[in-house]
Amino acid sequence: MDEHAGRARARARGSRGEQTLGSPTSLPSLRSLLGGPVFVRPRSFLLSSRGIGNDGAVRRSLDPTLQPGATLDGRFRLMREIASGAMGAVWEAIDTTGRASDPQVEAGTVVALKVLRPELHSEPSIRRRFRREASVLQSISHPAVVRILDLGTDAGDRSYTVMELLKGETLEARLARDKRLDAPTLAPMLRAIADGLGAVHAHGVIHGDLKPSNVFLTEGGESPVKIVDFGLSKIEGLERLTRTGELTGTPAYMAPELLTGASELDARLDQYALGVVLYQALAGRLPFVKVHPGALMFEIVMGQGTPLREAAPDVPEAVCAVVARAMAPKREDRFADVLELARALEAASR
């Protein structure tokens, strides 16, 4: 990678609030600031879904055995790689057989194919999580949740998931272009997201990584949005995100209870992240401005972000109050669920 291009990308990531917190001093510093343990996410569980849609980009494959024109598992003809991340890659592909468990998938259907990275095939825990994400989502049928069509393993023991190919753009791309959105524009989007999350939460699943790049604005679909990338999802009561190690991702969207290691995590984790997304869309910036990882997370835990009314004086006070409640540092002060949040924003937007 060209050095200047690499620096530019790093600056761009920082402007969106994305950080890689892997320095030897960042986690100990946070422990001292917060006065307690820090619970973090393993890098291998991250996969950006920004490219699940058809953006026309061509990317170099992480797996040299996967190339345009190749066939995976005797079934999928690969067209182009449209996204890649630490966990794997997403390809646009043609299902040449139509053998998916979803009866609506016929031979010739164009799909999004998510393939696990080759070096992770030998990691049983990662493979289980990769397949569990797909199996959990297969049980959730909702217009606002990305549809999982099938999952499988090829003869080379390579795990893959078959998803619907989305047309449109992410909320991240929309904000990069338009900078800000008003509450009346956001209200129907939020209602669709809340409906989808309600279905997800009803199955005891927490998304765990809501942010603009994981909200896909669809073209001509049944729902105006699709929630994507459940690679960090958890099942309530069965698992806690408590593995120590390197924290990678977007800490600006993480709820305080995730950073401080609350004994139980619940769906209010997603509500907090959704509140940050709303703030960002309304103000054109994130609520927390600290650059140092420890200082940033201290701001989050203490609820010391810039008030929305101060960051965007033109946003109505009623709307600011809705966002502030969704982002309350104490989860018991938030809305009962994301549907109540959506209804509150609708009322405040009138």
DOMI-855012 format. One record per residue (C-alpha): residue number from 1; residue in one letter; x, y, z. Coordinates in nm, 2 decimals. Each point is the difference from the previous one (the first is absolute). Layout:
// residues N
+-------+-------+--------+--------+--------+
: zavex : tordo :      x :      y :      z :
+-------+-------+--------+--------+--------+
:   NUM :     a :      X :      Y :      Z :
...
+-------+-------+--------+--------+--------+
***
This chain:
// residues 350
+-------+-------+--------+--------+--------+
: zavex : tordo :      x :      y :      z :
+-------+-------+--------+--------+--------+
:     1 :     m :   0.00 :   0.00 :   0.00 :
:     2 :     d :   0.12 :   0.34 :  -0.08 :
:     3 :     e :   0.11 :   0.18 :   0.32 :
:     4 :     h :  -0.19 :   0.32 :  -0.07 :
:     5 :     a :  -0.32 :  -0.20 :  -0.09 :
:     6 :     g :   0.04 :  -0.20 :   0.32 :
:     7 :     r :   0.02 :   0.32 :   0.21 :
:     8 :     a :  -0.30 :   0.14 :  -0.18 :
:     9 :     r :  -0.20 :  -0.31 :   0.07 :
:    10 :     a :   0.10 :   0.02 :   0.36 :
:    11 :     r :  -0.12 :   0.36 :   0.03 :
:    12 :     a :  -0.32 :  -0.09 :  -0.17 :
:    13 :     r :  -0.06 :  -0.28 :   0.25 :
:    14 :     g :   0.06 :   0.23 :   0.29 :
:    15 :     s :  -0.25 :   0.26 :  -0.14 :
:    16 :     r :  -0.27 :  -0.27 :   0.02 :
:    17 :     g :   0.09 :  -0.09 :   0.35 :
:    18 :     e :   0.16 :  -0.33 :  -0.09 :
:    19 :     q :   0.31 :  -0.10 :   0.19 :
:    20 :     t :   0.23 :  -0.29 :   0.06 :
:    21 :     l :   0.08 :  -0.01 :   0.36 :
:    22 :     g :   0.29 :  -0.24 :   0.02 :
:    23 :     s :   0.28 :   0.20 :   0.15 :
:    24 :     p :   0.16 :  -0.14 :   0.31 :
:    25 :     t :  -0.10 :   0.30 :   0.21 :
:    26 :     s :  -0.36 :   0.05 :  -0.11 :
:    27 :     l :  -0.17 :  -0.27 :   0.20 :
:    28 :     p :   0.20 :   0.05 :   0.33 :
:    29 :     s :  -0.06 :   0.37 :  -0.03 :
:    30 :     l :  -0.38 :  -0.06 :  -0.03 :
:    31 :     r :   0.01 :  -0.23 :   0.30 :
:    32 :     s :   0.16 :   0.27 :   0.21 :
:    33 :     l :  -0.25 :   0.26 :  -0.12 :
:    34 :     l :  -0.30 :  -0.21 :   0.06 :
:    35 :     g :   0.13 :  -0.17 :   0.32 :
:    36 :     g :  -0.10 :  -0.35 :  -0.11 :
:    37 :     p :   0.04 :  -0.27 :  -0.26 :
:    38 :     v :  -0.05 :   0.06 :  -0.38 :
:    39 :     f :  -0.17 :  -0.25 :  -0.22 :
:    40 :     v :   0.08 :   0.00 :  -0.36 :
:    41 :     r :  -0.08 :  -0.16 :  -0.33 :
:    42 :     p :   0.24 :  -0.23 :  -0.19 :
:    43 :     r :   0.12 :   0.13 :  -0.33 :
:    44 :     s :  -0.10 :  -0.32 :  -0.19 :
:    45 :     f :  -0.37 :   0.06 :   0.05 :
:    46 :     l :  -0.01 :   0.31 :  -0.21 :
:    47 :     l :  -0.12 :   0.01 :  -0.36 :
:    48 :     s :  -0.11 :   0.32 :  -0.16 :
:    49 :     s :  -0.32 :  -0.03 :  -0.20 :
:    50 :     r :   0.04 :   0.33 :  -0.18 :
:    51 :     g :   0.04 :  -0.20 :  -0.33 :
:    52 :     i :  -0.29 :  -0.24 :   0.02 :
:    53 :     g :  -0.18 :   0.24 :  -0.23 :
:    54 :     n :   0.09 :   0.04 :  -0.37 :
:    55 :     d :   0.24 :   0.29 :   0.00 :
:    56 :     g :   0.19 :  -0.10 :  -0.31 :
:    57 :     a :   0.34 :  -0.02 :   0.17 :
:    58 :     v :   0.26 :  -0.27 :  -0.08 :
:    59 :     r :   0.22 :  -0.12 :   0.28 :
:    60 :     r :   0.29 :  -0.24 :   0.03 :
:    61 :     s :  -0.10 :  -0.33 :   0.17 :
:    62 :     l :   0.13 :  -0.09 :   0.34 :
:    63 :     d :   0.00 :  -0.37 :  -0.12 :
:    64 :     p :   0.21 :  -0.06 :  -0.31 :
:    65 :     t :  -0.21 :  -0.30 :  -0.08 :
:    66 :     l :  -0.30 :   0.22 :  -0.05 :
:    67 :     q :   0.01 :   0.20 :  -0.32 :
:    68 :     p :  -0.27 :   0.13 :  -0.24 :
:    69 :     g :  -0.12 :  -0.28 :  -0.21 :
:    70 :     a :   0.09 :  -0.27 :   0.25 :
:    71 :     t :  -0.27 :  -0.23 :   0.14 :
:    72 :     l :  -0.05 :  -0.06 :   0.37 :
:    73 :     d :  -0.14 :  -0.33 :   0.12 :
:    74 :     g :  -0.09 :  -0.10 :  -0.35 :
:    75 :     r :  -0.29 :   0.25 :   0.02 :
:    76 :     f :   0.09 :   0.36 :   0.02 :
:    77 :     r :   0.17 :   0.18 :  -0.29 :
:    78 :     l :   0.19 :   0.30 :   0.15 :
:    79 :     m :  -0.04 :   0.33 :  -0.18 :
:    80 :     r :   0.19 :   0.25 :   0.22 :
:    81 :     e :   0.10 :   0.06 :   0.36 :
:    82 :     i :  -0.21 :   0.28 :   0.14 :
:    83 :     a :   0.12 :   0.02 :   0.36 :
:    84 :     s :   0.27 :  -0.14 :   0.22 :
:    85 :     g :   0.09 :   0.01 :   0.37 :
:    86 :     a :   0.18 :  -0.18 :   0.28 :
:    87 :     m :  -0.24 :  -0.30 :   0.00 :
:    88 :     g :  -0.04 :  -0.05 :  -0.38 :
:    89 :     a :  -0.12 :   0.14 :  -0.33 :
:    90 :     v :  -0.33 :   0.05 :  -0.17 :
:    91 :     w :  -0.04 :  -0.08 :  -0.36 :
:    92 :     e :  -0.26 :   0.07 :  -0.26 :
:    93 :     a :  -0.07 :  -0.34 :  -0.15 :
:    94 :     i :  -0.25 :  -0.20 :  -0.21 :
:    95 :     d :  -0.17 :  -0.30 :   0.15 :
:    96 :     t :   0.02 :  -0.24 :  -0.29 :
:    97 :     t :  -0.20 :  -0.28 :   0.15 :
:    98 :     g :  -0.27 :   0.17 :   0.22 :
:    99 :     r :   0.05 :  -0.26 :   0.27 :
:   100 :     a :  -0.04 :   0.25 :   0.29 :
:   101 :     s :  -0.22 :  -0.08 :   0.30 :
:   102 :     d :  -0.21 :   0.30 :  -0.10 :
:   103 :     p :  -0.25 :  -0.12 :  -0.26 :
:   104 :     q :   0.00 :   0.35 :  -0.16 :
:   105 :     v :   0.35 :  -0.04 :  -0.12 :
:   106 :     e :   0.01 :  -0.14 :  -0.36 :
:   107 :     a :   0.30 :  -0.09 :  -0.22 :
:   108 :     g :   0.15 :   0.33 :  -0.13 :
:   109 :     t :  -0.08 :   0.20 :   0.31 :
:   110 :     v :   0.26 :   0.27 :   0.08 :
:   111 :     v :   0.10 :  -0.02 :   0.37 :
:   112 :     a :   0.24 :   0.14 :   0.25 :
:   113 :     l :   0.24 :  -0.28 :   0.11 :
:   114 :     k :   0.18 :   0.05 :   0.33 :
:   115 :     v :   0.31 :  -0.22 :   0.02 :
:   116 :     l :   0.21 :  -0.06 :   0.31 :
:   117 :     r :   0.37 :   0.10 :  -0.03 :
:   118 :     p :   0.22 :  -0.30 :  -0.07 :
:   119 :     e :   0.22 :   0.04 :   0.31 :
:   120 :     l :  -0.31 :  -0.01 :   0.22 :
:   121 :     h :  -0.12 :  -0.34 :  -0.13 :
:   122 :     s :   0.20 :  -0.18 :   0.28 :
:   123 :     e :  -0.15 :   0.22 :   0.28 :
:   124 :     p :  -0.30 :  -0.21 :   0.13 :
:   125 :     s :  -0.14 :   0.29 :   0.21 :
:   126 :     i :   0.00 :   0.24 :  -0.29 :
:   127 :     r :  -0.15 :  -0.25 :  -0.24 :
:   128 :     r :  -0.28 :  -0.07 :   0.25 :
:   129 :     r :  -0.07 :   0.37 :   0.04 :
:   130 :     f :   0.01 :   0.05 :  -0.38 :
:   131 :     r :  -0.26 :  -0.27 :  -0.05 :
:   132 :     r :  -0.20 :   0.09 :   0.30 :
:   133 :     e :  -0.05 :   0.36 :  -0.13 :
:   134 :     a :  -0.15 :  -0.15 :  -0.32 :
:   135 :     s :  -0.21 :  -0.26 :   0.18 :
:   136 :     v :  -0.14 :   0.26 :   0.24 :
:   137 :     l :  -0.09 :   0.24 :  -0.28 :
:   138 :     q :  -0.16 :  -0.28 :  -0.20 :
:   139 :     s :  -0.25 :  -0.03 :   0.28 :
:   140 :     i :  -0.08 :   0.37 :  -0.02 :
:   141 :     s :  -0.22 :   0.10 :  -0.29 :
:   142 :     h :  -0.06 :   0.37 :  -0.02 :
:   143 :     p :   0.01 :   0.25 :  -0.29 :
:   144 :     a :   0.25 :   0.23 :   0.19 :
:   145 :     v :   0.25 :  -0.28 :   0.08 :
:   146 :     v :   0.24 :  -0.13 :  -0.27 :
:   147 :     r :  -0.13 :  -0.34 :  -0.12 :
:   148 :     i :   0.22 :  -0.30 :   0.03 :
:   149 :     l :  -0.07 :  -0.24 :  -0.28 :
:   150 :     d :   0.23 :  -0.29 :   0.08 :
:   151 :     l :   0.33 :  -0.10 :   0.17 :
:   152 :     g :   0.24 :  -0.28 :  -0.07 :
:   153 :     t :   0.36 :  -0.13 :  -0.01 :
:   154 :     d :   0.18 :  -0.10 :  -0.32 :
:   155 :     a :   0.22 :  -0.30 :  -0.06 :
:   156 :     g :   0.30 :   0.20 :   0.13 :
:   157 :     d :  -0.17 :   0.05 :   0.33 :
:   158 :     r :  -0.06 :   0.37 :  -0.08 :
:   159 :     s :  -0.31 :   0.15 :   0.18 :
:   160 :     y :  -0.23 :   0.24 :  -0.19 :
:   161 :     t :  -0.33 :   0.17 :   0.04 :
:   162 :     v :  -0.24 :   0.09 :  -0.28 :
:   163 :     m :  -0.18 :   0.34 :   0.04 :
:   164 :     e :  -0.24 :   0.21 :  -0.22 :
:   165 :     l :   0.19 :   0.25 :  -0.20 :
:   166 :     l :  -0.11 :   0.35 :   0.10 :
:   167 :     k :  -0.04 :   0.29 :  -0.24 :
:   168 :     g :   0.04 :   0.35 :   0.14 :
:   169 :     e :   0.25 :   0.16 :   0.24 :
:   170 :     t :   0.09 :   0.00 :   0.36 :
:   171 :     l :  -0.11 :   0.28 :   0.24 :
:   172 :     e :   0.37 :   0.07 :   0.03 :
:   173 :     a :   0.02 :   0.07 :  -0.38 :
:   174 :     r :  -0.31 :   0.22 :   0.02 :
:   175 :     l :   0.14 :   0.21 :   0.29 :
:   176 :     a :   0.34 :   0.03 :  -0.19 :
:   177 :     r :  -0.20 :   0.16 :  -0.28 :
:   178 :     d :  -0.27 :   0.20 :   0.18 :
:   179 :     k :   0.18 :   0.06 :   0.33 :
:   180 :     r :  -0.32 :   0.04 :   0.20 :
:   181 :     l :  -0.36 :  -0.13 :  -0.01 :
:   182 :     d :  -0.30 :   0.16 :   0.18 :
:   183 :     a :  -0.23 :  -0.18 :   0.24 :
:   184 :     p :  -0.29 :  -0.04 :  -0.24 :
:   185 :     t :   0.24 :  -0.18 :  -0.25 :
:   186 :     l :   0.14 :  -0.22 :   0.28 :
:   187 :     a :  -0.32 :  -0.09 :   0.17 :
:   188 :     p :  -0.12 :  -0.26 :  -0.26 :
:   189 :     m :   0.35 :  -0.15 :  -0.03 :
:   190 :     l :   0.01 :  -0.03 :   0.38 :
:   191 :     r :  -0.34 :  -0.16 :   0.01 :
:   192 :     a :   0.11 :  -0.27 :  -0.25 :
:   193 :     i :   0.33 :  -0.06 :   0.19 :
:   194 :     a :  -0.20 :  -0.03 :   0.33 :
:   195 :     d :  -0.24 :  -0.24 :  -0.16 :
:   196 :     g :   0.29 :  -0.22 :  -0.12 :
:   197 :     l :   0.18 :   0.03 :   0.33 :
:   198 :     g :  -0.32 :  -0.09 :   0.18 :
:   199 :     a :  -0.01 :  -0.33 :  -0.19 :
:   200 :     v :   0.36 :  -0.06 :   0.07 :
:   201 :     h :  -0.03 :   0.07 :   0.37 :
:   202 :     a :  -0.31 :  -0.22 :   0.02 :
:   203 :     h :   0.22 :  -0.29 :  -0.09 :
:   204 :     g :   0.24 :   0.09 :   0.29 :
:   205 :     v :   0.26 :   0.14 :  -0.24 :
:   206 :     i :   0.19 :   0.33 :   0.05 :
:   207 :     h :   0.16 :   0.15 :  -0.31 :
:   208 :     g :   0.29 :   0.15 :   0.19 :
:   209 :     d :   0.15 :   0.21 :  -0.28 :
:   210 :     l :  -0.26 :   0.25 :  -0.13 :
:   211 :     k :   0.15 :   0.29 :  -0.19 :
:   212 :     p :  -0.06 :   0.18 :  -0.33 :
:   213 :     s :   0.19 :  -0.25 :  -0.20 :
:   214 :     n :  -0.22 :  -0.28 :   0.13 :
:   215 :     v :  -0.32 :   0.17 :  -0.10 :
:   216 :     f :  -0.07 :  -0.05 :  -0.37 :
:   217 :     l :  -0.24 :   0.23 :  -0.18 :
:   218 :     t :  -0.17 :  -0.21 :  -0.26 :
:   219 :     e :  -0.14 :   0.08 :  -0.34 :
:   220 :     g :  -0.35 :  -0.11 :  -0.07 :
:   221 :     g :  -0.02 :  -0.26 :   0.28 :
:   222 :     e :  -0.28 :  -0.09 :   0.23 :
:   223 :     s :   0.19 :   0.19 :   0.28 :
:   224 :     p :   0.19 :   0.32 :  -0.05 :
:   225 :     v :   0.29 :  -0.14 :   0.20 :
:   226 :     k :   0.18 :  -0.33 :   0.07 :
:   227 :     i :   0.20 :  -0.07 :   0.31 :
:   228 :     v :   0.32 :  -0.18 :  -0.10 :
:   229 :     d :   0.31 :  -0.15 :   0.16 :
:   230 :     f :  -0.09 :  -0.21 :   0.30 :
:   231 :     g :   0.35 :  -0.12 :   0.04 :
:   232 :     l :   0.02 :   0.14 :   0.35 :
:   233 :     s :  -0.35 :  -0.11 :   0.10 :
:   234 :     k :  -0.05 :  -0.18 :   0.33 :
:   235 :     i :  -0.28 :  -0.22 :   0.14 :
:   236 :     e :  -0.13 :   0.14 :   0.33 :
:   237 :     g :   0.07 :  -0.22 :   0.30 :
:   238 :     l :   0.24 :  -0.22 :  -0.19 :
:   239 :     e :   0.30 :   0.21 :  -0.07 :
:   240 :     r :   0.17 :   0.32 :   0.11 :
:   241 :     l :   0.24 :   0.21 :  -0.20 :
:   242 :     t :   0.27 :  -0.03 :   0.26 :
:   243 :     r :   0.30 :  -0.13 :  -0.17 :
:   244 :     t :   0.31 :   0.21 :   0.07 :
:   245 :     g :   0.24 :   0.11 :  -0.26 :
:   246 :     e :   0.01 :   0.26 :  -0.28 :
:   247 :     l :  -0.31 :   0.22 :  -0.04 :
:   248 :     t :  -0.06 :   0.06 :  -0.36 :
:   249 :     g :  -0.29 :   0.19 :  -0.16 :
:   250 :     t :  -0.21 :   0.31 :   0.07 :
:   251 :     p :   0.01 :   0.07 :   0.38 :
:   252 :     a :  -0.21 :   0.32 :  -0.05 :
:   253 :     y :  -0.31 :  -0.22 :  -0.05 :
:   254 :     m :   0.07 :  -0.23 :   0.30 :
:   255 :     a :  -0.23 :   0.03 :   0.30 :
:   256 :     p :   0.16 :   0.08 :   0.34 :
:   257 :     e :  -0.10 :  -0.34 :   0.15 :
:   258 :     l :   0.19 :  -0.17 :  -0.28 :
:   259 :     l :   0.32 :   0.19 :   0.09 :
:   260 :     t :  -0.04 :  -0.05 :   0.38 :
:   261 :     g :  -0.08 :  -0.37 :  -0.01 :
:   262 :     a :  -0.35 :  -0.01 :   0.13 :
:   263 :     s :  -0.10 :  -0.34 :   0.13 :
:   264 :     e :  -0.28 :  -0.03 :  -0.25 :
:   265 :     l :  -0.04 :   0.16 :  -0.34 :
:   266 :     d :  -0.34 :   0.05 :  -0.17 :
:   267 :     a :  -0.17 :   0.15 :  -0.29 :
:   268 :     r :   0.04 :   0.35 :   0.14 :
:   269 :     l :   0.36 :  -0.03 :  -0.13 :
:   270 :     d :  -0.14 :   0.03 :  -0.35 :
:   271 :     q :  -0.23 :   0.29 :   0.10 :
:   272 :     y :   0.30 :   0.20 :   0.12 :
:   273 :     a :   0.19 :  -0.06 :  -0.33 :
:   274 :     l :  -0.31 :   0.11 :  -0.19 :
:   275 :     g :  -0.01 :   0.32 :   0.20 :
:   276 :     v :   0.35 :   0.08 :  -0.10 :
:   277 :     v :  -0.09 :  -0.07 :  -0.37 :
:   278 :     l :  -0.29 :   0.24 :   0.03 :
:   279 :     y :   0.22 :   0.27 :   0.16 :
:   280 :     q :   0.26 :  -0.04 :  -0.27 :
:   281 :     a :  -0.27 :   0.02 :  -0.28 :
:   282 :     l :  -0.16 :   0.31 :   0.16 :
:   283 :     a :   0.32 :   0.19 :   0.09 :
:   284 :     g :   0.23 :  -0.12 :  -0.27 :
:   285 :     r :   0.26 :  -0.10 :   0.26 :
:   286 :     l :   0.04 :  -0.25 :   0.29 :
:   287 :     p :  -0.08 :   0.11 :   0.36 :
:   288 :     f :   0.34 :  -0.09 :   0.13 :
:   289 :     v :   0.31 :   0.19 :  -0.12 :
:   290 :     k :   0.29 :  -0.15 :   0.20 :
:   291 :     v :   0.27 :  -0.16 :  -0.22 :
:   292 :     h :   0.19 :  -0.19 :   0.27 :
:   293 :     p :  -0.18 :  -0.34 :   0.04 :
:   294 :     g :   0.00 :   0.01 :   0.38 :
:   295 :     a :  -0.13 :   0.36 :   0.01 :
:   296 :     l :  -0.27 :  -0.08 :  -0.26 :
:   297 :     m :  -0.13 :  -0.30 :   0.19 :
:   298 :     f :   0.01 :   0.19 :   0.33 :
:   299 :     e :  -0.22 :   0.27 :  -0.17 :
:   300 :     i :  -0.24 :  -0.28 :  -0.11 :
:   301 :     v :  -0.02 :  -0.16 :   0.34 :
:   302 :     m :  -0.05 :   0.33 :   0.18 :
:   303 :     g :  -0.25 :   0.13 :  -0.26 :
:   304 :     q :   0.21 :   0.30 :  -0.08 :
:   305 :     g :  -0.07 :   0.04 :  -0.37 :
:   306 :     t :  -0.10 :   0.33 :  -0.15 :
:   307 :     p :  -0.38 :   0.05 :   0.04 :
:   308 :     l :  -0.18 :  -0.02 :  -0.34 :
:   309 :     r :  -0.16 :   0.34 :   0.05 :
:   310 :     e :   0.35 :   0.15 :   0.03 :
:   311 :     a :   0.14 :  -0.19 :  -0.30 :
:   312 :     a :  -0.30 :   0.07 :  -0.22 :
:   313 :     p :  -0.21 :   0.30 :   0.13 :
:   314 :     d :  -0.25 :  -0.03 :  -0.28 :
:   315 :     v :  -0.12 :  -0.35 :   0.12 :
:   316 :     p :  -0.33 :   0.03 :   0.20 :
:   317 :     e :   0.03 :  -0.04 :   0.37 :
:   318 :     a :  -0.25 :  -0.28 :   0.00 :
:   319 :     v :   0.22 :  -0.20 :  -0.24 :
:   320 :     c :   0.31 :   0.08 :   0.20 :
:   321 :     a :  -0.18 :  -0.14 :   0.31 :
:   322 :     v :  -0.08 :  -0.33 :  -0.18 :
:   323 :     v :   0.37 :  -0.05 :  -0.10 :
:   324 :     a :   0.13 :   0.09 :   0.34 :
:   325 :     r :  -0.23 :  -0.26 :   0.16 :
:   326 :     a :   0.11 :  -0.27 :  -0.24 :
:   327 :     m :   0.36 :   0.08 :   0.08 :
:   328 :     a :  -0.05 :   0.02 :   0.38 :
:   329 :     p :   0.32 :  -0.13 :   0.17 :
:   330 :     k :  -0.22 :  -0.21 :   0.24 :
:   331 :     r :  -0.20 :  -0.25 :  -0.21 :
:   332 :     e :  -0.30 :   0.01 :   0.24 :
:   333 :     d :  -0.04 :   0.37 :  -0.11 :
:   334 :     r :  -0.04 :  -0.10 :  -0.36 :
:   335 :     f :  -0.32 :  -0.09 :  -0.18 :
:   336 :     a :  -0.16 :  -0.33 :   0.08 :
:   337 :     d :   0.09 :  -0.13 :  -0.35 :
:   338 :     v :   0.09 :   0.13 :  -0.35 :
:   339 :     l :  -0.36 :   0.01 :  -0.11 :
:   340 :     e :  -0.08 :   0.25 :   0.27 :
:   341 :     l :   0.30 :   0.20 :  -0.11 :
:   342 :     a :  -0.13 :   0.00 :  -0.36 :
:   343 :     r :  -0.34 :   0.11 :   0.11 :
:   344 :     a :   0.15 :   0.28 :   0.21 :
:   345 :     l :   0.20 :   0.13 :  -0.30 :
:   346 :     e :  -0.31 :  -0.01 :  -0.22 :
:   347 :     a :  -0.19 :   0.20 :   0.25 :
:   348 :     a :   0.28 :   0.25 :   0.04 :
:   349 :     s :   0.04 :   0.04 :  -0.37 :
:   350 :     r :  -0.36 :   0.12 :  -0.07 :
+-------+-------+--------+--------+--------+
***
